[in-house]
Amino acid sequence: MKKFALGDVVNSDKGRRGVVRAAYRSKEGQQFYAVEKDGAMDYLEEERLTLAPRVELAA
């Protein structure tokens, strides 16, 4: 089961923040995600990502 959904904002283990644009499995069954950051795509294993905290803005 996927840990993240399309559109989720995530942080990588290297401190980069991006948006999940695709989710797929390798031939070995490992879960990967395509994460967009400033127009560039990173392809990362699920273990290297954490959900970014949501910031609530005052009205």
VOGUDREN-926980 format. One record per residue: residue in three letters; x, z, y of N, C-alpha, C in turn. Coordinates in steps of 0.2 Angstrom, whole numbers, plus 5000, padded with zeros to 4 digits. Each point is the difference from the previous one (the first is absolute). Example, Ala and Ser with C-alpha at 12.3 -4.5 7.8 and 13.67 -1.06 7.14 Angstrom:
2
ALA506650394972499650005006500450005006 SER499849965005500450015006499650035005 
END
This chain:
59
MET500450004994499650005006500450005006 LYS499849965005500450005006499950065005 LYS500650025003500050065004499849985007 PHE500149945002499949985007499549945000 ALA499649995005499649955001500249955005 LEU499849945000500249955006499850035006 GLY500450005005499950025007500250075001 ASP500250044995500350075001500649995003 VAL500150055005500750015003500450054996 VAL500649974998500550044996500650015003 ASN500450054998500750015001500449994994 SER500649965001500549994995500450064999 ASP500450004995500550064999500649995005 LYS500049945003500649995006499750025007 GLY499450025000499750025007499749945003 ARG499949954997499649945003499350014999 ARG499649985005499250015000499849935000 GLY499549984996499749945000499350004997 VAL499749944999499349994997500049974994 VAL499750024995499949974993499649945001 ARG500349944998499749935000499849984993 ALA500450024995499949974993500250064995 ALA499750004994500250044995500049964994 TYR500550014996500149964993500450044995 ARG500049984994500450034995500549954997 SER500650034999500549964997499949994992 LYS500349954997499949994993500150064996 GLU500450055002500150064997499550055001 GLY499549995004499550045002500150055006 GLN500549995003500250045006499649985006 GLN499750055004499649985006500449995006 PHE499949945003500449985006499549995006 TYR500250015006499649985006500449965005 ALA499649955003500349975006499850035006 VAL500550035004499950045006500249965006 GLU499649995005500249965006500250055005 LYS500649985004500250045005500349955005 ASP499750005006500149955006500149934997 GLY499549984996500049934998500549984994 ALA500450054998500449994994499750044994 MET500149974994499750034994500650034996 ASP499850064998500550044995499650014993 TYR500349994995499750014993500350064997 LEU499650054999500250074998499650024994 GLU500450044996499750044995499550055002 GLU499550024996499550055002500450075002 GLU500550024996500350065000500450015007 ARG500149945003500450005007499550015006 LEU499450014999499550005005499650065000 THR499850025007499650065001499549985005 LEU499450024999499549995005500150035007 ALA500049965005500250035007499450045002 PRO500150065004499550045002499649965006 ARG499350014999499649975005500050045007 VAL500049975005500050035007499349995003 GLU499750065001499450005003500050005008 LEU499849955003500050005008499450035003 ALA500150045005499450035004499649945003 ALA499450025001499549955003500150005008 
END
